[in-house]
């Protein structure tokens, strides 16, 4: 059970994700933070990260791992290929 509301998580999540952005940018990629719903962080991988075969590994063992270290061990992250439009439908 996540002990924080989605609103309380926004700034800490953004700060945590910012740590990983240089790693993504070095490979020609990046991400857009879409929001948080029920303790799940939603992002949209862009640039070279979009469709990359390693993107699921980057998501799980890079971005999610950092979020778990920085914020809470139960936090998860999901990439939405449809971006903000797909997030709005959740």
C-alpha positions in Angstrom: 0.0 0.0 0.0 1.4 3.3 -1.1 1.5 5.7 1.9 1.3 8.8 -0.3 -1.4 10.4 -2.4 -0.8 10.8 -6.1 -0.5 14.6 -5.6 2.1 14.1 -2.9 4.2 12.0 -5.2 4.4 14.4 -8.2 7.3 16.5 -7.1 9.4 13.7 -5.7 8.8 11.5 -8.8 9.8 14.4 -11.1 13.0 14.9 -9.1 13.8 11.2 -9.2 13.2 11.0 -13.0 15.4 14.0 -13.6 18.3 12.0 -12.3 17.9 9.5 -15.2 17.2 12.0 -18.0 21.0 12.5 -18.8 21.4 8.8 -19.3 18.5 8.7 -21.7 19.7 11.8 -23.6 23.2 10.3 -24.1 21.5 7.6 -26.2 19.4 10.1 -28.1 16.2 9.5 -26.1 14.2 11.1 -23.4 10.9 10.9 -21.6 7.8 12.9 -20.9 6.2 12.7 -17.4 2.5 12.1 -17.9 1.2 11.8 -14.4 0.5 9.4 -11.5 -2.6 7.4 -10.9 -3.1 5.1 -7.9 0.6 5.2 -7.2 1.6 4.2 -10.7 3.9 6.6 -12.6 3.1 7.1 -16.3 5.7 8.3 -18.7 6.1 8.5 -22.5 9.5 7.4 -23.8 10.6 9.6 -26.7 13.4 10.0 -29.2 15.6 6.9 -29.6 13.9 5.3 -26.5 10.6 5.1 -28.3 10.4 1.6 -29.7 13.9 0.7 -28.6 14.3 -3.0 -27.8 16.0 -2.1 -24.5 13.3 0.4 -23.4 11.6 -2.1 -21.1 14.9 -2.9 -19.4 15.6 0.9 -19.0 12.1 1.4 -17.6 12.3 -1.5 -15.1 16.0 -1.5 -14.0 16.8 2.2 -14.5 13.9 4.5 -14.0 11.7 2.3 -11.7 14.7 1.1 -9.7 15.6 4.8 -9.0 12.0 5.6 -8.0 12.0 2.7 -5.6 15.2 3.9 -4.0 14.2 7.5 -3.8 10.5 7.2 -2.9 9.0 3.9 -2.0 9.6 0.2 -2.8 6.1 -0.4 -4.1 6.1 2.4 -6.7 5.9 1.3 -10.4 6.3 3.0 -13.7 4.6 2.4 -17.0 5.4 3.7 -20.5 2.4 4.8 -22.5 3.2 4.8 -26.2 0.2 6.9 -26.9 1.5 9.7 -24.6 -0.8 12.2 -23.0 -3.8 11.2 -25.1 -3.5 7.6 -23.8 -3.0 8.8 -20.2 -6.1 11.0 -20.4 -8.2 7.8 -21.2 -7.0 6.0 -18.0 
